[in-house]
Amino acid sequence: MGENILSIIYLLLVIALVFPGFYYANKNKKVFLKNLMIWLGIIGIVIIFVNFLK
């Protein structure tokens, strides 16, 4: 249980570090939403993959 919480905290911290640069690079709202959906899909696939390994 503790490892899961720690992993979530690490993920949120990485997102907090990357998000400002990601937002700056995607000023256009349409491009921003498209790229955001792609990254959410990638993160979702990684989470599903990690859960299958356990």
Secondary structure, DSSP 8 states (H G I E B T S, - for coil): -HHHHHHHHHHHHHHHHHHHHHHHHT-SHHHHHHHHHHHHHHHHHHHHHHHHH-
